């Protein structure tokens, strides 16, 4: 049985996720889902930031480089700040045939 490695996130991603959760009009659960996170992960990061301040998140995180972070994270962050269309909440396309894409 193979195990899936833990996902690693950069310090910038964690700080932006905390900021979005705090400043967005959306519930934290929605922001977390849009970023591909569990809601308790955002709360955990927030606690670490409050406890350690600038010393929080000293690890290496996802080190694929600035371009990789910009491409993948920018799309997730943009999606989290845009208003959601409830009819597409589960990825359903309610077009002509109503088939999932």
One Martini backbone bead per residue (centre of mass of N, CA, C, O) as a GRO file, in nm:
protein
  101
    1UNK     BB    1   0.092   0.039   0.027
    2UNK     BB    2   0.063   0.361  -0.071
    3UNK     BB    3   0.165   0.684   0.002
    4UNK     BB    4   0.087   1.013   0.036
    5UNK     BB    5   0.233   1.292   0.023
    6UNK     BB    6   0.272   1.570   0.161
    7UNK     BB    7   0.184   1.883   0.141
    8UNK     BB    8   0.353   2.182   0.038
    9UNK     BB    9   0.383   2.518   0.162
   10UNK     BB   10   0.434   2.828   0.142
   11UNK     BB   11   0.449   3.108   0.319
   12UNK     BB   12   0.283   3.281   0.122
   13UNK     BB   13   0.039   3.096   0.102
   14UNK     BB   14  -0.037   3.096   0.402
   15UNK     BB   15  -0.075   3.403   0.434
   16UNK     BB   16  -0.293   3.430   0.211
   17UNK     BB   17  -0.499   3.235   0.333
   18UNK     BB   18  -0.539   3.393   0.595
   19UNK     BB   19  -0.626   3.658   0.466
   20UNK     BB   20  -0.872   3.553   0.308
   21UNK     BB   21  -1.027   3.438   0.554
   22UNK     BB   22  -1.046   3.724   0.702
   23UNK     BB   23  -1.148   3.922   0.443
   24UNK     BB   24  -1.366   3.760   0.346
   25UNK     BB   25  -1.714   3.704   0.286
   26UNK     BB   26  -1.648   3.423   0.311
   27UNK     BB   27  -1.628   3.135   0.430
   28UNK     BB   28  -1.371   2.942   0.530
   29UNK     BB   29  -1.466   2.683   0.388
   30UNK     BB   30  -1.465   2.805   0.102
   31UNK     BB   31  -1.176   2.899   0.084
   32UNK     BB   32  -1.047   2.627   0.135
   33UNK     BB   33  -1.173   2.476  -0.104
   34UNK     BB   34  -1.055   2.670  -0.328
   35UNK     BB   35  -0.748   2.593  -0.222
   36UNK     BB   36  -0.735   2.282  -0.128
   37UNK     BB   37  -0.832   2.278   0.177
   38UNK     BB   38  -0.853   2.243   0.501
   39UNK     BB   39  -0.992   2.425   0.744
   40UNK     BB   40  -0.792   2.346   0.977
   41UNK     BB   41  -0.536   2.454   0.837
   42UNK     BB   42  -0.589   2.755   0.863
   43UNK     BB   43  -0.611   2.758   1.173
   44UNK     BB   44  -0.328   2.649   1.225
   45UNK     BB   45  -0.171   2.876   1.084
   46UNK     BB   46  -0.285   3.105   1.258
   47UNK     BB   47  -0.172   3.003   1.527
   48UNK     BB   48   0.126   3.008   1.443
   49UNK     BB   49   0.137   3.312   1.381
   50UNK     BB   50   0.048   3.413   1.665
   51UNK     BB   51   0.283   3.264   1.824
   52UNK     BB   52   0.549   3.344   1.611
   53UNK     BB   53   0.513   3.523   1.381
   54UNK     BB   54   0.790   3.563   1.188
   55UNK     BB   55   0.869   3.251   1.277
   56UNK     BB   56   0.676   3.141   1.097
   57UNK     BB   57   0.736   2.916   0.862
   58UNK     BB   58   1.058   2.799   0.823
   59UNK     BB   59   1.035   2.616   0.613
   60UNK     BB   60   1.044   2.505   0.273
   61UNK     BB   61   0.824   2.404   0.130
   62UNK     BB   62   0.746   2.491  -0.185
   63UNK     BB   63   1.039   2.471  -0.418
   64UNK     BB   64   0.967   2.545  -0.742
   65UNK     BB   65   0.937   2.843  -0.747
   66UNK     BB   66   0.806   3.140  -0.843
   67UNK     BB   67   0.656   3.053  -1.098
   68UNK     BB   68   0.499   2.816  -0.980
   69UNK     BB   69   0.355   2.978  -0.767
   70UNK     BB   70   0.216   3.179  -0.953
   71UNK     BB   71   0.051   2.989  -1.123
   72UNK     BB   72  -0.099   2.812  -0.906
   73UNK     BB   73  -0.174   3.028  -0.687
   74UNK     BB   74  -0.313   3.254  -0.847
   75UNK     BB   75  -0.557   3.086  -0.930
   76UNK     BB   76  -0.656   3.017  -0.644
   77UNK     BB   77  -0.678   3.309  -0.539
   78UNK     BB   78  -0.876   3.410  -0.754
   79UNK     BB   79  -1.103   3.209  -0.689
   80UNK     BB   80  -1.136   3.306  -0.385
   81UNK     BB   81  -1.224   3.618  -0.475
   82UNK     BB   82  -1.451   3.515  -0.632
   83UNK     BB   83  -1.756   3.477  -0.704
   84UNK     BB   84  -1.983   3.234  -0.662
   85UNK     BB   85  -2.152   2.978  -0.840
   86UNK     BB   86  -2.376   2.758  -0.718
   87UNK     BB   87  -2.421   2.580  -0.984
   88UNK     BB   88  -2.081   2.521  -0.970
   89UNK     BB   89  -1.990   2.382  -0.696
   90UNK     BB   90  -1.958   2.072  -0.843
   91UNK     BB   91  -1.885   2.100  -1.157
   92UNK     BB   92  -2.141   2.172  -1.307
   93UNK     BB   93  -2.301   2.160  -1.622
   94UNK     BB   94  -2.598   2.353  -1.722
   95UNK     BB   95  -2.636   2.307  -2.002
   96UNK     BB   96  -2.767   2.127  -2.252
   97UNK     BB   97  -2.688   1.831  -2.089
   98UNK     BB   98  -2.572   1.819  -1.782
   99UNK     BB   99  -2.272   1.745  -1.795
  100UNK     BB  100  -1.995   1.652  -1.664
  101UNK     BB  101  -1.651   1.784  -1.682
   0.00000   0.00000   0.00000
